[in-house]
Amino acid sequence: RQGIDNTPNEEQKENLRLLCINILQLLRNSIGIPVHIDSGFRNFEVNAAIGGAKTSQHTEGKAADITTAYYEPRKLADIIVKLGISFDQLILEFDEWVHISYNKDGNRNELLYATKIGGVTKYAPLQL
């Protein structure tokens, strides 16, 4: 929208490919419905323009913010965990979407909940 070139480089493309293969397509195949990607790769300029975290995995092509038409975000997060899909971070963000990331160098399977407190995003462990 702002005329920013958001083309990923080769390393970012490979990270996106791995995210799709190891999480997004696997999830779609498992639940049998489309997974909507609300936000995927964002270079540093795009990430800054939308107010993303400076260390966001989106800038590396390792993360996507997802929803489905059928499952509420908390239920979608629960399904991902129960399916045993390996991820680096799964963040239930503001009960609106699921941020999911994949790291080829090792996944932490970290579960977090993001909320806004006084206009600042705060993270806490996610209990499903």
N, C-alpha and C positions, 0 to 999 in steps of 0.2 A: 504493500500500500504506500510505502514511503519511498519507493524506488530503490530499495536496498537489495543488492545482489546477495541472495541467500543460498548460493550453490555450494554444496559440501565438497571438500577436497577428497582425495582418494582414501585416506585413513578414516575420515568421517563416514564416507560411503560404506566402507567395510564394517564399521561399527553399526551402522544402520542395518546392513544386511544381517549381521549376527543378531541384532535385536529382533528383527522380523522373524528369522528362522527359529530362534531359541525361545522366544516369548510370544510375540504377537500372533503368528500363524499357528503355533502350538495351542494357544488359548482359543483362537477361533475354531480350530478343528475340534477341540475338546468340548466347547459349549454349543457348537453348531449354529451360531449366529454371528453376524458381522461385528467386528470390534471397530468402533469409531475412534480415529486418532484426532484429537482436538488440537494437539501441538506436538510436533516432532522435532526435527533438527532446526536449531536457531543459531546462526553465527553470533559472534559477540555483539555486533551492532544491533541486530534484531532483538537479541536477548535483552540488551540494555533499553531498547525502545519500549519493550513491554514490561519493564521493571523486574526482569528475572534475576535470580541470584547470580553473582559474579562467578561462582564455582559450579553453575548448573551443568549437569551431564547432558543437557540438550545441546550445548555448544560443541560437544564431542561426537554427537550422533548416537549417544548411548541410551537416550531416554525418550519416552513418549508419554503424553497425558491422554488417557483413554476413558471411554464410556461405552455403554451399550444401550440399545433402545429398551431392552428387557430387564436388565439387572440394575438396581441402585448401586452407586459406587461402593458402599460398605460391603454389600453382598458380592460384588465383583472381586473385591480384595480378598474376601473369605474364600471364594472359589479358587482364585489363583494359588493361595496358600494350600488349600486342600488338595489341589491337583499335583502339588509337589514341584511346580515349575520353579527352577532356580533363577533368582533375580539378585541384583545388587541392592537396590532399594525399591521398596513399595511404599509410597506415601499416599495416604488418603487425604487429599487436599480439600479442606473446607467442606467436606461431605458433598462435593460437587463432581470430582473426577479422581481417577487413580493415576498417579505418576508411577511409572515402572521403568526400571533401567536394567541393563545387562552389561557386565564387564568381563570381557574375554580373559582378563588376567586374574579373575577370581571374584566370585559373588559373595557378598556379606549376608544376603537374605535378611536385610534390615527392614523392620516394619515401623513406620512412623505415622503420626497424625499431625497435620498442619492446621493451624487455626490463626486467626488474626486477633491480636490483643493490642489495643491502642494503636492500630494501624501498622503494627509490626508482625510479621509472620513468625510464629513460635512452633517448635516441633517437640513432640512428646512420643514416647513409645505407644504403638497402636495395639490395643487389645481387641481381638476378634472373637 
